[in-house]
């Protein structure tokens, strides 16, 4: 089978290091897909693109009793964890497979809902991906996408190292072919993909309690020095290991601040097919 050139234009910046999965397994339909929940009904067929370890996928499966959810991801290894998540929760209406969002191996109109969370910021051609998501959605169905927007993230207090982190992350992500400020672009991408019935909203994650600060700062400190992102930053000539260590320490410093607060803005679109 020939390789898909669009797939090769972007690299998943984070990889699946433990520090990354620490964040991914925290995600639920409630904290990451609330804008979609009210649209879900029993018996629906749902495609969850970029499902990762499957925590959101499992929630979606519970929200469509009598229906079926297919979780897909470009990385085969993480799907074992997704299958285990569904099995632990006793779900029999969820299955998982490897897939490329640019070229989904499903017939036209296969799903009532096509969902993607934090996916389009990492792909080479988000408009093409949205067209493909629309293709596999049934007439009257929904394409639902939520993306963070790095430049819109904000925090207090403001150690200099976190400004360095943001500038570096955006540079590395774009060098990998992605768009880290995807949240603000979702409506535009959806229009270019041919959608005309679009509801665009936004919501945020906020981390401010002692426990939340320790968790969020700890995972980003570890991600900065030990994940695939760290390797891409160093190998791409964007930063030295010493600079990454300084940024990691800035994360830990922020996490220790009693008045620490961090907000992650997300753009969202619900597109009716």
C-alpha atoms as an extended CHARMM CRD file, in Angstrom:
* protein
*
       273  EXT
         1         1  UNK       CA              0.0000000000        0.0000000000        0.0000000000  PROA      1               0.0000000000
         2         2  UNK       CA              1.5650000000        3.3910000000       -0.9380000000  PROA      2               0.0000000000
         3         3  UNK       CA              2.4310000000        5.7540000000        1.8690000000  PROA      3               0.0000000000
         4         4  UNK       CA              0.1810000000        8.7280000000        2.4180000000  PROA      4               0.0000000000
         5         5  UNK       CA              2.2550000000       11.8930000000        1.7810000000  PROA      5               0.0000000000
         6         6  UNK       CA              0.0330000000       14.0010000000        4.0500000000  PROA      6               0.0000000000
         7         7  UNK       CA              0.7030000000       11.6770000000        6.9600000000  PROA      7               0.0000000000
         8         8  UNK       CA              4.4440000000       12.1350000000        6.4950000000  PROA      8               0.0000000000
         9         9  UNK       CA              4.3190000000       15.9190000000        6.8130000000  PROA      9               0.0000000000
        10        10  UNK       CA              3.7550000000       15.8680000000       10.5720000000  PROA      10              0.0000000000
        11        11  UNK       CA              5.2740000000       14.0770000000       13.5490000000  PROA      11              0.0000000000
        12        12  UNK       CA              3.3900000000       13.4920000000       16.7960000000  PROA      12              0.0000000000
        13        13  UNK       CA              5.3810000000       15.8640000000       18.9540000000  PROA      13              0.0000000000
        14        14  UNK       CA              4.6310000000       14.3100000000       22.3480000000  PROA      14              0.0000000000
        15        15  UNK       CA              5.0330000000       10.5870000000       21.7390000000  PROA      15              0.0000000000
        16        16  UNK       CA              3.6770000000        8.1860000000       24.3640000000  PROA      16              0.0000000000
        17        17  UNK       CA              6.1260000000        8.5540000000       27.2350000000  PROA      17              0.0000000000
        18        18  UNK       CA              4.6510000000        7.9150000000       30.6830000000  PROA      18              0.0000000000
        19        19  UNK       CA              4.5130000000       11.6720000000       31.3300000000  PROA      19              0.0000000000
        20        20  UNK       CA              2.3190000000       12.0820000000       28.2280000000  PROA      20              0.0000000000
        21        21  UNK       CA              0.0120000000        9.1790000000       29.0990000000  PROA      21              0.0000000000
        22        22  UNK       CA             -0.2720000000       10.6340000000       32.6160000000  PROA      22              0.0000000000
        23        23  UNK       CA             -2.1370000000       13.5150000000       30.9800000000  PROA      23              0.0000000000
        24        24  UNK       CA             -4.0160000000       11.4670000000       28.4000000000  PROA      24              0.0000000000
        25        25  UNK       CA             -5.4410000000        9.0020000000       30.9290000000  PROA      25              0.0000000000
        26        26  UNK       CA             -6.7690000000       11.9220000000       33.0030000000  PROA      26              0.0000000000
        27        27  UNK       CA             -9.0090000000       12.9840000000       30.1280000000  PROA      27              0.0000000000
        28        28  UNK       CA            -12.6950000000       12.1070000000       30.2520000000  PROA      28              0.0000000000
        29        29  UNK       CA            -15.7560000000       12.9740000000       28.2150000000  PROA      29              0.0000000000
        30        30  UNK       CA            -16.7670000000       15.3170000000       31.0500000000  PROA      30              0.0000000000
        31        31  UNK       CA            -13.5290000000       17.3380000000       31.1150000000  PROA      31              0.0000000000
        32        32  UNK       CA            -12.6420000000       17.0690000000       27.4160000000  PROA      32              0.0000000000
        33        33  UNK       CA            -15.8400000000       16.5910000000       25.3950000000  PROA      33              0.0000000000
        34        34  UNK       CA            -18.6010000000       18.2850000000       27.3880000000  PROA      34              0.0000000000
        35        35  UNK       CA            -19.6510000000       20.2720000000       24.3040000000  PROA      35              0.0000000000
        36        36  UNK       CA            -20.5490000000       16.9810000000       22.6060000000  PROA      36              0.0000000000
        37        37  UNK       CA            -22.2190000000       15.0310000000       25.4280000000  PROA      37              0.0000000000
        38        38  UNK       CA            -25.6740000000       16.5840000000       24.9700000000  PROA      38              0.0000000000
        39        39  UNK       CA            -25.7350000000       15.4040000000       21.3450000000  PROA      39              0.0000000000
        40        40  UNK       CA            -25.1290000000       11.7410000000       22.1430000000  PROA      40              0.0000000000
        41        41  UNK       CA            -28.0290000000        9.2800000000       22.0710000000  PROA      41              0.0000000000
        42        42  UNK       CA            -28.4810000000        5.5450000000       22.6190000000  PROA      42              0.0000000000
        43        43  UNK       CA            -27.6980000000        3.4240000000       19.5970000000  PROA      43              0.0000000000
        44        44  UNK       CA            -25.3130000000        5.8860000000       17.9510000000  PROA      44              0.0000000000
        45        45  UNK       CA            -22.2750000000        4.7670000000       15.9710000000  PROA      45              0.0000000000
        46        46  UNK       CA            -19.2570000000        6.8270000000       17.0500000000  PROA      46              0.0000000000
        47        47  UNK       CA            -15.7240000000        7.0940000000       15.6600000000  PROA      47              0.0000000000
        48        48  UNK       CA            -13.1480000000        8.4470000000       18.1330000000  PROA      48              0.0000000000
        49        49  UNK       CA            -10.0310000000        9.5450000000       16.2230000000  PROA      49              0.0000000000
        50        50  UNK       CA             -6.7080000000        9.7620000000       18.0670000000  PROA      50              0.0000000000
        51        51  UNK       CA             -8.1430000000        7.7780000000       20.9570000000  PROA      51              0.0000000000
        52        52  UNK       CA             -4.8130000000        7.2080000000       22.7240000000  PROA      52              0.0000000000
        53        53  UNK       CA             -5.2610000000        5.1650000000       25.9190000000  PROA      53              0.0000000000
        54        54  UNK       CA             -9.0320000000        5.1690000000       25.4510000000  PROA      54              0.0000000000
        55        55  UNK       CA            -10.4060000000        6.9700000000       28.5000000000  PROA      55              0.0000000000
        56        56  UNK       CA            -12.5930000000        9.3400000000       26.4700000000  PROA      56              0.0000000000
        57        57  UNK       CA            -13.5210000000        6.4840000000       24.1190000000  PROA      57              0.0000000000
        58        58  UNK       CA            -14.7540000000        4.3850000000       27.0350000000  PROA      58              0.0000000000
        59        59  UNK       CA            -16.8800000000        7.2670000000       28.3040000000  PROA      59              0.0000000000
        60        60  UNK       CA            -18.3990000000        7.7300000000       24.8400000000  PROA      60              0.0000000000
        61        61  UNK       CA            -19.2380000000        4.0240000000       24.7330000000  PROA      61              0.0000000000
        62        62  UNK       CA            -21.0980000000        4.3280000000       28.0420000000  PROA      62              0.0000000000
        63        63  UNK       CA            -23.0160000000        7.3510000000       26.7110000000  PROA      63              0.0000000000
        64        64  UNK       CA            -24.3910000000        5.5000000000       23.6480000000  PROA      64              0.0000000000
        65        65  UNK       CA            -25.9250000000        2.3150000000       25.1450000000  PROA      65              0.0000000000
        66        66  UNK       CA            -26.9570000000       -0.0610000000       22.4150000000  PROA      66              0.0000000000
        67        67  UNK       CA            -24.6000000000        1.7520000000       20.0530000000  PROA      67              0.0000000000
        68        68  UNK       CA            -20.9900000000        1.1990000000       19.1280000000  PROA      68              0.0000000000
        69        69  UNK       CA            -17.7560000000        3.1760000000       19.4220000000  PROA      69              0.0000000000
        70        70  UNK       CA            -14.6440000000        2.6370000000       17.3220000000  PROA      70              0.0000000000
        71        71  UNK       CA            -11.4620000000        4.1670000000       18.7100000000  PROA      71              0.0000000000
        72        72  UNK       CA             -8.5890000000        4.6500000000       16.2750000000  PROA      72              0.0000000000
        73        73  UNK       CA             -5.0400000000        5.9110000000       16.6380000000  PROA      73              0.0000000000
        74        74  UNK       CA             -1.9940000000        6.1480000000       14.3900000000  PROA      74              0.0000000000
        75        75  UNK       CA              0.1360000000        4.4690000000       17.1050000000  PROA      75              0.0000000000
        76        76  UNK       CA             -0.5740000000        0.7620000000       17.4320000000  PROA      76              0.0000000000
        77        77  UNK       CA              1.1700000000        0.3360000000       20.7950000000  PROA      77              0.0000000000
        78        78  UNK       CA             -1.1400000000        2.6650000000       22.7270000000  PROA      78              0.0000000000
        79        79  UNK       CA             -4.2170000000        0.7100000000       21.5750000000  PROA      79              0.0000000000
        80        80  UNK       CA             -3.3680000000       -2.1620000000       23.9320000000  PROA      80              0.0000000000
        81        81  UNK       CA             -3.9130000000        0.2490000000       26.8100000000  PROA      81              0.0000000000
        82        82  UNK       CA             -7.1680000000        1.4520000000       25.2290000000  PROA      82              0.0000000000
        83        83  UNK       CA             -8.4360000000       -2.1220000000       24.9470000000  PROA      83              0.0000000000
        84        84  UNK       CA             -7.4940000000       -2.7410000000       28.5750000000  PROA      84              0.0000000000
        85        85  UNK       CA             -9.3580000000        0.4080000000       29.6420000000  PROA      85              0.0000000000
        86        86  UNK       CA            -12.5470000000       -0.7820000000       27.9210000000  PROA      86              0.0000000000
        87        87  UNK       CA            -12.1710000000       -4.3020000000       29.3190000000  PROA      87              0.0000000000
        88        88  UNK       CA            -11.6550000000       -3.0400000000       32.8790000000  PROA      88              0.0000000000
        89        89  UNK       CA            -14.9030000000       -1.1010000000       32.5930000000  PROA      89              0.0000000000
        90        90  UNK       CA            -16.7880000000       -4.0810000000       31.2050000000  PROA      90              0.0000000000
        91        91  UNK       CA            -17.5860000000       -2.3930000000       27.9090000000  PROA      91              0.0000000000
        92        92  UNK       CA            -18.5800000000       -4.6200000000       25.0070000000  PROA      92              0.0000000000
        93        93  UNK       CA            -19.5280000000       -1.8880000000       22.5230000000  PROA      93              0.0000000000
        94        94  UNK       CA            -16.0340000000       -0.5110000000       21.8990000000  PROA      94              0.0000000000
        95        95  UNK       CA            -13.3270000000       -1.6710000000       19.5200000000  PROA      95              0.0000000000
        96        96  UNK       CA             -9.9590000000       -0.2420000000       18.5230000000  PROA      96              0.0000000000
        97        97  UNK       CA             -7.8790000000       -0.1090000000       15.3440000000  PROA      97              0.0000000000
        98        98  UNK       CA             -4.9200000000        1.6590000000       13.7350000000  PROA      98              0.0000000000
        99        99  UNK       CA             -5.9490000000        4.4280000000       11.3220000000  PROA      99              0.0000000000
       100       100  UNK       CA             -4.7160000000        7.5580000000        9.5420000000  PROA      100             0.0000000000
       101       101  UNK       CA             -7.1380000000       10.4790000000        9.8210000000  PROA      101             0.0000000000
       102       102  UNK       CA             -6.1380000000       11.6350000000        6.3430000000  PROA      102             0.0000000000
       103       103  UNK       CA             -7.3640000000        8.3510000000        4.8100000000  PROA      103             0.0000000000
       104       104  UNK       CA             -9.8780000000        6.5170000000        7.0100000000  PROA      104             0.0000000000
       105       105  UNK       CA            -10.5800000000        2.9280000000        6.0020000000  PROA      105             0.0000000000
       106       106  UNK       CA            -14.3540000000        3.1930000000        6.4410000000  PROA      106             0.0000000000
       107       107  UNK       CA            -17.1690000000        3.5850000000        3.8920000000  PROA      107             0.0000000000
       108       108  UNK       CA            -18.9690000000        6.9040000000        3.4020000000  PROA      108             0.0000000000
       109       109  UNK       CA            -21.5690000000        7.6450000000        6.0780000000  PROA      109             0.0000000000
       110       110  UNK       CA            -20.4200000000        4.9460000000        8.5110000000  PROA      110             0.0000000000
       111       111  UNK       CA            -20.8290000000        6.9270000000       11.7490000000  PROA      111             0.0000000000
       112       112  UNK       CA            -23.3760000000        9.1750000000       13.4440000000  PROA      112             0.0000000000
       113       113  UNK       CA            -20.6270000000       11.0440000000       15.3030000000  PROA      113             0.0000000000
       114       114  UNK       CA            -16.9660000000       11.4920000000       14.3530000000  PROA      114             0.0000000000
       115       115  UNK       CA            -14.9440000000       12.8790000000       17.2650000000  PROA      115             0.0000000000
       116       116  UNK       CA            -11.3310000000       14.0340000000       17.6350000000  PROA      116             0.0000000000
       117       117  UNK       CA             -9.6620000000       15.5490000000       20.6880000000  PROA      117             0.0000000000
       118       118  UNK       CA             -6.2210000000       17.1730000000       20.4080000000  PROA      118             0.0000000000
       119       119  UNK       CA             -5.5720000000       15.5920000000       16.9980000000  PROA      119             0.0000000000
       120       120  UNK       CA             -5.6590000000       18.2600000000       14.2820000000  PROA      120             0.0000000000
       121       121  UNK       CA             -2.8500000000       20.2640000000       15.8890000000  PROA      121             0.0000000000
       122       122  UNK       CA             -0.5520000000       17.3390000000       15.1030000000  PROA      122             0.0000000000
       123       123  UNK       CA             -1.5060000000       16.4840000000       11.5020000000  PROA      123             0.0000000000
       124       124  UNK       CA             -0.0010000000       17.6860000000        8.2580000000  PROA      124             0.0000000000
       125       125  UNK       CA             -3.2580000000       18.7320000000        6.6010000000  PROA      125             0.0000000000
       126       126  UNK       CA             -6.0770000000       19.5040000000        9.0550000000  PROA      126             0.0000000000
       127       127  UNK       CA             -8.5030000000       20.5890000000        6.3210000000  PROA      127             0.0000000000
       128       128  UNK       CA             -8.0080000000       17.3150000000        4.4770000000  PROA      128             0.0000000000
       129       129  UNK       CA             -8.4940000000       15.4830000000        7.7890000000  PROA      129             0.0000000000
       130       130  UNK       CA            -11.7790000000       17.2920000000        8.3980000000  PROA      130             0.0000000000
       131       131  UNK       CA            -12.9730000000       16.4420000000        4.8790000000  PROA      131             0.0000000000
       132       132  UNK       CA            -12.2250000000       12.8000000000        5.5750000000  PROA      132             0.0000000000
       133       133  UNK       CA            -14.0670000000       12.9870000000        8.9090000000  PROA      133             0.0000000000
       134       134  UNK       CA            -17.0500000000       14.5010000000        7.0820000000  PROA      134             0.0000000000
       135       135  UNK       CA            -16.9360000000       11.7210000000        4.4780000000  PROA      135             0.0000000000
       136       136  UNK       CA            -17.3520000000        8.9510000000        7.0330000000  PROA      136             0.0000000000
       137       137  UNK       CA            -20.0950000000       10.8240000000        8.9300000000  PROA      137             0.0000000000
       138       138  UNK       CA            -23.6870000000        9.9670000000        8.0460000000  PROA      138             0.0000000000
       139       139  UNK       CA            -26.0340000000       12.6360000000        6.6460000000  PROA      139             0.0000000000
       140       140  UNK       CA            -27.3850000000       14.5860000000        9.6090000000  PROA      140             0.0000000000
       141       141  UNK       CA            -24.4970000000       13.3740000000       11.7430000000  PROA      141             0.0000000000
       142       142  UNK       CA            -21.8420000000       15.3600000000       13.5780000000  PROA      142             0.0000000000
       143       143  UNK       CA            -18.1390000000       15.9820000000       13.3400000000  PROA      143             0.0000000000
       144       144  UNK       CA            -16.8890000000       17.1600000000       16.7430000000  PROA      144             0.0000000000
       145       145  UNK       CA            -13.3660000000       18.4960000000       17.2620000000  PROA      145             0.0000000000
       146       146  UNK       CA            -11.6320000000       20.1070000000       20.2440000000  PROA      146             0.0000000000
       147       147  UNK       CA             -8.1070000000       21.5540000000       20.1500000000  PROA      147             0.0000000000
       148       148  UNK       CA             -5.9560000000       23.4340000000       22.6310000000  PROA      148             0.0000000000
       149       149  UNK       CA             -4.3730000000       26.7480000000       21.6960000000  PROA      149             0.0000000000
       150       150  UNK       CA             -0.8710000000       27.1120000000       23.1040000000  PROA      150             0.0000000000
       151       151  UNK       CA             -0.4530000000       30.8470000000       22.5120000000  PROA      151             0.0000000000
       152       152  UNK       CA             -3.6680000000       31.4360000000       24.4540000000  PROA      152             0.0000000000
       153       153  UNK       CA             -2.5020000000       29.4690000000       27.5070000000  PROA      153             0.0000000000
       154       154  UNK       CA             -1.9460000000       31.7330000000       30.4770000000  PROA      154             0.0000000000
       155       155  UNK       CA             -0.5280000000       31.3820000000       33.9730000000  PROA      155             0.0000000000
       156       156  UNK       CA              0.4940000000       33.1390000000       37.1500000000  PROA      156             0.0000000000
       157       157  UNK       CA              3.0430000000       33.6390000000       38.6610000000  PROA      157             0.0000000000
       158       158  UNK       CA              5.2180000000       34.0400000000       35.5860000000  PROA      158             0.0000000000
       159       159  UNK       CA              8.7050000000       32.5150000000       35.9010000000  PROA      159             0.0000000000
       160       160  UNK       CA             10.7400000000       33.4030000000       32.8120000000  PROA      160             0.0000000000
       161       161  UNK       CA             11.2770000000       29.7320000000       32.0740000000  PROA      161             0.0000000000
       162       162  UNK       CA              7.6250000000       29.1850000000       31.1930000000  PROA      162             0.0000000000
       163       163  UNK       CA              7.8230000000       31.8760000000       28.5100000000  PROA      163             0.0000000000
       164       164  UNK       CA             10.8400000000       29.9710000000       27.2140000000  PROA      164             0.0000000000
       165       165  UNK       CA              8.8110000000       26.7370000000       27.3370000000  PROA      165             0.0000000000
       166       166  UNK       CA              5.9780000000       28.1770000000       25.2560000000  PROA      166             0.0000000000
       167       167  UNK       CA              8.2850000000       29.6890000000       22.6410000000  PROA      167             0.0000000000
       168       168  UNK       CA             10.2350000000       26.4480000000       22.3550000000  PROA      168             0.0000000000
       169       169  UNK       CA              7.1930000000       24.1950000000       22.2300000000  PROA      169             0.0000000000
       170       170  UNK       CA              5.5860000000       26.1920000000       19.4370000000  PROA      170             0.0000000000
       171       171  UNK       CA              8.8400000000       26.1720000000       17.4590000000  PROA      171             0.0000000000
       172       172  UNK       CA              9.3010000000       22.4060000000       17.8220000000  PROA      172             0.0000000000
       173       173  UNK       CA              5.6600000000       21.6260000000       17.0110000000  PROA      173             0.0000000000
       174       174  UNK       CA              5.7280000000       23.7140000000       13.8290000000  PROA      174             0.0000000000
       175       175  UNK       CA              9.0460000000       22.1850000000       12.7830000000  PROA      175             0.0000000000
       176       176  UNK       CA              7.2940000000       18.8130000000       13.0590000000  PROA      176             0.0000000000
       177       177  UNK       CA              4.5730000000       19.9780000000       10.6580000000  PROA      177             0.0000000000
       178       178  UNK       CA              1.8650000000       20.7170000000       13.2370000000  PROA      178             0.0000000000
       179       179  UNK       CA             -0.0050000000       23.8420000000       14.3430000000  PROA      179             0.0000000000
       180       180  UNK       CA              0.0350000000       24.2910000000       18.1410000000  PROA      180             0.0000000000
       181       181  UNK       CA             -2.4410000000       27.2080000000       18.0200000000  PROA      181             0.0000000000
       182       182  UNK       CA             -5.0920000000       24.9840000000       16.4530000000  PROA      182             0.0000000000
       183       183  UNK       CA             -7.9430000000       25.9840000000       18.7500000000  PROA      183             0.0000000000
       184       184  UNK       CA             -8.4230000000       29.4330000000       17.2010000000  PROA      184             0.0000000000
       185       185  UNK       CA             -8.2630000000       27.9640000000       13.6910000000  PROA      185             0.0000000000
       186       186  UNK       CA            -10.9260000000       25.2520000000       13.9910000000  PROA      186             0.0000000000
       187       187  UNK       CA            -13.8220000000       27.2600000000       12.5950000000  PROA      187             0.0000000000
       188       188  UNK       CA            -11.7020000000       28.4390000000        9.6660000000  PROA      188             0.0000000000
       189       189  UNK       CA            -10.4930000000       24.9140000000        8.9290000000  PROA      189             0.0000000000
       190       190  UNK       CA            -14.0620000000       23.5910000000        9.0900000000  PROA      190             0.0000000000
       191       191  UNK       CA            -15.2510000000       26.2310000000        6.6170000000  PROA      191             0.0000000000
       192       192  UNK       CA            -12.4140000000       25.3700000000        4.2460000000  PROA      192             0.0000000000
       193       193  UNK       CA            -13.3590000000       21.6890000000        4.5910000000  PROA      193             0.0000000000
       194       194  UNK       CA            -16.8270000000       22.5050000000        3.2660000000  PROA      194             0.0000000000
       195       195  UNK       CA            -18.9310000000       22.5270000000        6.4310000000  PROA      195             0.0000000000
       196       196  UNK       CA            -21.6840000000       25.1300000000        6.5260000000  PROA      196             0.0000000000
       197       197  UNK       CA            -23.5040000000       24.2630000000        9.7890000000  PROA      197             0.0000000000
       198       198  UNK       CA            -20.8460000000       24.9680000000       12.4190000000  PROA      198             0.0000000000
       199       199  UNK       CA            -21.2400000000       25.7230000000       16.1240000000  PROA      199             0.0000000000
       200       200  UNK       CA            -17.9530000000       27.1180000000       17.4760000000  PROA      200             0.0000000000
       201       201  UNK       CA            -17.3550000000       27.3410000000       21.2280000000  PROA      201             0.0000000000
       202       202  UNK       CA            -14.4930000000       27.3240000000       23.7220000000  PROA      202             0.0000000000
       203       203  UNK       CA            -13.7980000000       25.9170000000       27.1690000000  PROA      203             0.0000000000
       204       204  UNK       CA            -10.7440000000       25.6710000000       29.3820000000  PROA      204             0.0000000000
       205       205  UNK       CA             -8.9070000000       23.3860000000       31.7390000000  PROA      205             0.0000000000
       206       206  UNK       CA             -7.7400000000       25.1620000000       34.9110000000  PROA      206             0.0000000000
       207       207  UNK       CA             -5.1010000000       23.9410000000       37.3650000000  PROA      207             0.0000000000
       208       208  UNK       CA             -4.8000000000       25.8300000000       40.6380000000  PROA      208             0.0000000000
       209       209  UNK       CA             -5.1400000000       23.6200000000       43.7330000000  PROA      209             0.0000000000
       210       210  UNK       CA             -1.9940000000       22.2200000000       45.3420000000  PROA      210             0.0000000000
       211       211  UNK       CA             -2.7450000000       18.7810000000       43.9030000000  PROA      211             0.0000000000
       212       212  UNK       CA             -3.5280000000       20.1540000000       40.4430000000  PROA      212             0.0000000000
       213       213  UNK       CA             -0.3740000000       22.2890000000       40.3670000000  PROA      213             0.0000000000
       214       214  UNK       CA              1.8100000000       19.3660000000       41.4240000000  PROA      214             0.0000000000
       215       215  UNK       CA              0.2780000000       17.1030000000       38.7730000000  PROA      215             0.0000000000
       216       216  UNK       CA              0.3660000000       19.5890000000       35.8700000000  PROA      216             0.0000000000
       217       217  UNK       CA              3.8230000000       20.9830000000       36.6170000000  PROA      217             0.0000000000
       218       218  UNK       CA              5.2460000000       17.5240000000       37.2630000000  PROA      218             0.0000000000
       219       219  UNK       CA              4.0560000000       16.0090000000       34.0170000000  PROA      219             0.0000000000
       220       220  UNK       CA              5.3190000000       18.9680000000       31.9730000000  PROA      220             0.0000000000
       221       221  UNK       CA              8.6640000000       18.9670000000       33.7710000000  PROA      221             0.0000000000
       222       222  UNK       CA              9.0700000000       15.2710000000       32.9850000000  PROA      222             0.0000000000
       223       223  UNK       CA              7.7760000000       15.7020000000       29.4180000000  PROA      223             0.0000000000
       224       224  UNK       CA             10.2990000000       18.4970000000       28.8290000000  PROA      224             0.0000000000
       225       225  UNK       CA             13.2880000000       16.3130000000       29.6640000000  PROA      225             0.0000000000
       226       226  UNK       CA             12.2460000000       12.6980000000       28.9980000000  PROA      226             0.0000000000
       227       227  UNK       CA              9.5370000000       12.4300000000       26.3000000000  PROA      227             0.0000000000
       228       228  UNK       CA              9.7420000000       12.2540000000       22.5090000000  PROA      228             0.0000000000
       229       229  UNK       CA              9.3100000000       16.0410000000       22.5490000000  PROA      229             0.0000000000
       230       230  UNK       CA             12.6130000000       16.3880000000       24.4380000000  PROA      230             0.0000000000
       231       231  UNK       CA             14.3990000000       14.2990000000       21.8310000000  PROA      231             0.0000000000
       232       232  UNK       CA             12.8930000000       16.2720000000       18.9620000000  PROA      232             0.0000000000
       233       233  UNK       CA             13.8710000000       19.5640000000       20.6190000000  PROA      233             0.0000000000
       234       234  UNK       CA             17.5000000000       18.5280000000       21.0540000000  PROA      234             0.0000000000
       235       235  UNK       CA             17.9260000000       16.5710000000       17.8130000000  PROA      235             0.0000000000
       236       236  UNK       CA             16.3110000000       19.3770000000       15.8270000000  PROA      236             0.0000000000
       237       237  UNK       CA             18.7620000000       21.9330000000       17.2350000000  PROA      237             0.0000000000
       238       238  UNK       CA             16.0130000000       23.8850000000       19.0090000000  PROA      238             0.0000000000
       239       239  UNK       CA             17.4050000000       23.5400000000       22.5460000000  PROA      239             0.0000000000
       240       240  UNK       CA             20.1840000000       21.9090000000       24.5300000000  PROA      240             0.0000000000
       241       241  UNK       CA             19.6310000000       19.3550000000       27.2720000000  PROA      241             0.0000000000
       242       242  UNK       CA             20.7180000000       22.0230000000       29.7730000000  PROA      242             0.0000000000
       243       243  UNK       CA             18.1000000000       24.4620000000       28.4820000000  PROA      243             0.0000000000
       244       244  UNK       CA             15.4180000000       21.7800000000       28.7700000000  PROA      244             0.0000000000
       245       245  UNK       CA             16.5100000000       21.1200000000       32.3550000000  PROA      245             0.0000000000
       246       246  UNK       CA             16.1360000000       24.8390000000       33.1340000000  PROA      246             0.0000000000
       247       247  UNK       CA             12.6160000000       24.8550000000       31.6690000000  PROA      247             0.0000000000
       248       248  UNK       CA             11.7090000000       21.7480000000       33.6730000000  PROA      248             0.0000000000
       249       249  UNK       CA             12.8630000000       23.4820000000       36.8450000000  PROA      249             0.0000000000
       250       250  UNK       CA             10.7260000000       26.5320000000       35.9470000000  PROA      250             0.0000000000
       251       251  UNK       CA              7.7260000000       24.1950000000       35.7800000000  PROA      251             0.0000000000
       252       252  UNK       CA              8.5430000000       22.7830000000       39.2140000000  PROA      252             0.0000000000
       253       253  UNK       CA              9.0360000000       26.3010000000       40.5910000000  PROA      253             0.0000000000
       254       254  UNK       CA              5.6130000000       27.3460000000       39.3020000000  PROA      254             0.0000000000
       255       255  UNK       CA              4.0500000000       24.2260000000       40.7830000000  PROA      255             0.0000000000
       256       256  UNK       CA              5.3700000000       25.1170000000       44.2410000000  PROA      256             0.0000000000
       257       257  UNK       CA              3.6850000000       28.5500000000       44.2700000000  PROA      257             0.0000000000
       258       258  UNK       CA              0.6520000000       28.7320000000       46.5640000000  PROA      258             0.0000000000
       259       259  UNK       CA             -0.9560000000       31.3000000000       44.2520000000  PROA      259             0.0000000000
       260       260  UNK       CA             -0.1490000000       29.3100000000       41.1060000000  PROA      260             0.0000000000
       261       261  UNK       CA             -2.8390000000       29.2000000000       38.3910000000  PROA      261             0.0000000000
       262       262  UNK       CA             -2.7170000000       27.8310000000       34.8490000000  PROA      262             0.0000000000
       263       263  UNK       CA             -5.4360000000       27.8770000000       32.1820000000  PROA      263             0.0000000000
       264       264  UNK       CA             -5.5080000000       25.9060000000       28.9120000000  PROA      264             0.0000000000
       265       265  UNK       CA             -7.9480000000       27.3630000000       26.3750000000  PROA      265             0.0000000000
       266       266  UNK       CA             -9.5850000000       25.0150000000       23.8540000000  PROA      266             0.0000000000
       267       267  UNK       CA            -11.4760000000       25.7950000000       20.6840000000  PROA      267             0.0000000000
       268       268  UNK       CA            -14.3490000000       23.4730000000       19.8000000000  PROA      268             0.0000000000
       269       269  UNK       CA            -16.5260000000       22.9210000000       16.7390000000  PROA      269             0.0000000000
       270       270  UNK       CA            -19.6570000000       20.8760000000       16.2490000000  PROA      270             0.0000000000
       271       271  UNK       CA            -20.1750000000       20.4960000000       12.5050000000  PROA      271             0.0000000000
       272       272  UNK       CA            -23.5050000000       19.1240000000       11.2300000000  PROA      272             0.0000000000
       273       273  UNK       CA            -23.1410000000       17.0640000000        8.0820000000  PROA      273             0.0000000000
